[in-house]
Amino acid sequence: MYRQVLDPVAGSLAWSSLVAAIPLLTLFVLLGILRMTAWLAALISLAVSLVVAIVVYPMPAGPAFLSASEGAAFGFFPILWIVINAIWIYNMTVATGHFDVLRRSFARVSDDQRIQGVIIAFSFGALLEALAGFGTPVAITSVMLIALGFRPLKAATVALVANTAPVAFGALAVPITTLATVSGLPLHALSSMVGRQTPVLGVFVPLALVFIIDGKRGMRQTWPAAMVCGIVFALAQFAVSNYVGAPLTDIVASLLSAGAVVVFLRVWRPAESYVEGVGVRTTAGAAAAAAGGTERTGGGSTATMARPPRPPAGGGNGGTGETGGTGGNGGMAAESGRGAERDRGVEVFRAYAPYLIIIAVFALAQVPVIKDALTSVTKTFNWPGLHIQSSSGKASTLSQFKFDWLDAAGTLLIIAGLLTIPVIGIRPARALRAYLATYRQLATAIVTVMAVLALAYVMNASGQTATLGTWMAGAGGIFALISPILGWLGVAVTGSDTSSNSLFGALQVVAAQKAGLSATLLAAANSSGGVLGKMISPQNLAIAAAAVGMAGREGDLFRRVLVWSLVFVAVMCVLVYLQSTPVLGWMVP
């Protein structure tokens, strides 16, 4: 049995922390500076973490490699199990042409791609995060944006930055329930506290998206719609998390924010319409004034554009190309100029049906009788041959593996996918080919995610992660300022707010008690800060790159989103610090 040692280098936490950080620094340097492909960078960093664990800590080679195998298994199940099955459902809609119908439905709300980016990447992405999480919204919304005419790199960047504010309550609030379990704090108190932190992000993320899409001009011209979306989302997230329940938070917030933008656009339109790559912006003011009506762009626009090549969403499935008038030049700009193709009501229903089915399946899975039946076959076991003790000598739960094969979100997505097959009218054989094609499409992402989770588990089991956390927790009262950074670091490594809460939730409570701070505040800060590390996580970068056909260019994405991640986490640090003082202390439940 291996017992963790937190200060293996000269008995110093500071020196040990420098060594413990080497695997993470290796990963970020390889990705961000050397521009190495993510799967190779992850494998090299995994090797570095094994060397540090075995040579420095010292962890025997056997347990070190066993912990890596457990992490790789966890990377596939449940994380990749969710992503693969969610993208399979999407790929089936591409195969039948219903994805185009959904795209046109969104496009009819507004022909302005800045507005489309907010509705799809933020609001619709938040709904996907609420239902599945674990990279699903990034994969699906980035491809939707490409189909609307966005360049792949910009589409992936927008999708990654948008996937922030909803993350803490993602996958039916699994991160919050996990945090409550490991910290011993009441679920409602944690839900309420997180619901008083992440809504601040919700207000400003839509503004960040329009800036990414069209710079300062985009901010000037579309800030009213972005603010409506952000404020409604924030208010709904606060209200539901504090007064209803954590699992429904993002579902309600996403639907209300999207609905608010749709209603707002009935009385307001931006002065100009932005379309990626056109080079002109259609000014509608004069035309509207002449017509004596409200300003609305796109209806008479003659601007056209060549659509970028579509990523291999169908995975080469012969007939999985997009259908329904999206081929050739012209794309959405041309569709808008023609007044856009009108789809029959039944086809629009079928286009939305997969997501309605997902909502229904996940909702039914929460019914107590059904949930008890699903969880009755869950198996929790100790990873064979792996026995870990914490530095205090207590048996660690790191080696426990939960195999909830029937209750897992990925399994529920398979059920939803099977129900989707007859609704959208795809042949079972074609659905099967699309499923196999999804694995080929995500091959490099699968390797990346499994390698990164293997790295995370090696760092956790050996004590490298605990060394970093304990050293940071020694900051005393000022720890409130850096508390969100722990969560940010955990998600940056694991790609999961749930995993980050598992790593540092209990540590945040201990640090709070030592510093005389609110345990609820700092535990919640771990989750709220963690959501901002998701956009720079190698596994999410790999998923985004694979989805938009940019596999191997994860480093380019990393550099695009790093600044946003740092800016937002700095804002969260200041917010949490003020909440630990009388200035905003009234916000702590």
Secondary structure by P-SEA (a helix, b strand, c coil): cbbbbcccccccaaaaaaaaaaaaaaaaaacccccccaaaaaaaaaaaaaaaacccccccaaaaaaaaaaaaaaaaaaaaaaaaaaaaaaaaaaaaaaaaaaaaaaaaacccaaaaaaaaccaaaaaaaaccccaaaaaaaaaaaaaacccaaaaaaaaaaaccccccccccaaaaaaaaaaacccaaaaaaaaaacaaaaaacaaaaaaaaaccaaaaaccaaaaaaaaaaaaaaaaaaaccccccaaaaaaaaaaaaaaaaaaacccccccccccccbbbbaaaaaaaacccccccccccbbbbbccccccccccccccccccccccccaaaaaaaccccccaaaaaaaaaaaaaaaaaaaaaacaaaaaaaaccbbbbcccccccccccccccccccccccccccaaaaaaaaaaaacccccccaaaaaaaaaaaaaaaaaaaaaaaaaaaaaaaaaaaaaaaaaaaaaaccccccccaaaaaaaaaaaacccaaaaaaccaaaaaaaaaaacccaaaaaaaaaaaaaaaccccaaaaaaaaaaaccccaaaaaaaacaaaaaaaaaaaaaaaaaaaccccccccc
